[in-house]
Amino acid sequence: MSELICGIDVGTTKVVALIGTIDDQNNLRIIGAGRTPAQGLRRGVVINTADATAAIGRAIDQAEQSAGQTLQTAYVGIAGSHINAIGSKGVVAVGRTTGRKITKEDVQRALEQARNIALPHNREIIHAVPRTFCVDDQKGIQNPVGMFGYRLEVDASIVTGATSAVTNLVNCVQGNGVVIDDLVLQPLASAEAVLTDDERQLGVALVDIGGGTSDVAIYLDGAPWHTVVMDLAGEHFVKDVALGLRMPYNKAEALMIQFGHVLPQQVPVDAEVRSGAFGQEGQQTVSCRLLAEILNARAEELVDLILREVKRSGYDGLLPAGIVLTGGVAQLSGLADLSRARLQWPVRVGRPSNTITSVVDVTSPDYATAVGLLLWGLRRGTVHRVAPPPTSRFLERVMKWLRALLPVSA
């Protein structure tokens, strides 16, 4: 009997909803997908709840129609400049005098202790991610369950966010009759989909370049040790093109996606394309070399900002696997080559595994977060079968789905 697992990636430029099934062998198969332009969000934060709720609802409707299933619960990605992560330790006694085997409940108790930190009234904990464990005097343990000991200590990363931003996102999702299994920091979800075990173990920096923010997660010894959210992202590239070439935003975005390159020296000097423009004619001839020069300046700024944040973390000398770029902007031609030359580190573009069976192609980097949310629930969470409250929005979605299955009477 297959179980359903769902993920919703609420980004600045797009909303992606995926519905998957898990078989008896714990294999994931994506059976439904929905993707719509995002509305009501800026830099990962909800600024218009009505528009954001509607955009999320459209993505959910598409996923439900393609899957033939009703989405009830979901893992939801969260990002934005309001996100912060701090280190914290939690210690619990396993056996005061005799000791015993450590259980999952002991791990949860230690994480709850790590979550017991003082926060301002306007911030809340999103989740606690364990970095490493210590059993008695034995350090560097990744999974203590089943080990014998007297004392368990966890070093965890506590992800916090602005209460208003978290609440607004939760309300927009729940406004569509969906119960949230867990909120997951988007770079951590993306890491589930694109990083290899060797990269996580040896040391790597994942950079998820989205539309509104770029998120960095540094992995060491198999766990995330540092995360940071940067404001520079895809919309800055598009605005540069729109301003530099004096064209509408949507035309600039389409031009960048189709003909953009960040290495001007690799673009022929005489290469030109026709594109949109402001003014009476509404068309212009654009030099591809000029387009590349505009994108090059912003790309160099982004790479320098990545380097600055990695150095600020203190882990820059501990990343033999280098940088993994993912997210929609990671597909920009020449960006990986520019990053490799500027950083002098290994750089690759991270894509979700092509071994995942899916009704749509999810191997593009801009599906990394959505696929990673499913894998997060599969590997780290519990697949719930919790029925959402009988809100009018949920009942409306169910009735709409049922009507789509019934034949239209003559």
Secondary structure as UniProt FT lines:
FT   STRAND          3..10
FT   STRAND          14..22
FT   TURN            24..25
FT   STRAND          28..37
FT   STRAND          41..42
FT   TURN            43..44
FT   STRAND          45..46
FT   HELIX           49..67
FT   STRAND          73..78
FT   TURN            81..82
FT   STRAND          84..93
FT   STRAND          100..101
FT   HELIX           104..115
FT   TURN            121..122
FT   STRAND          123..135
FT   TURN            136..137
FT   STRAND          138..141
FT   TURN            145..146
FT   STRAND          148..149
FT   STRAND          151..162
FT   HELIX           163..174
FT   TURN            175..177
FT   STRAND          179..185
FT   HELIX           186..194
FT   HELIX           197..202
FT   STRAND          204..209
FT   STRAND          214..220
FT   TURN            221..222
FT   STRAND          223..230
FT   HELIX           234..245
FT   HELIX           249..259
FT   HELIX           264..266
FT   TURN            269..270
FT   STRAND          272..276
FT   STRAND          283..287
FT   HELIX           288..313
FT   HELIX           316..318
FT   TURN            320..321
FT   STRAND          323..326
FT   HELIX           328..331
FT   HELIX           335..343
FT   STRAND          347..349
FT   TURN            354..355
FT   STRAND          357..358
FT   HELIX           365..367
FT   HELIX           368..379
FT   HELIX           392..405
//
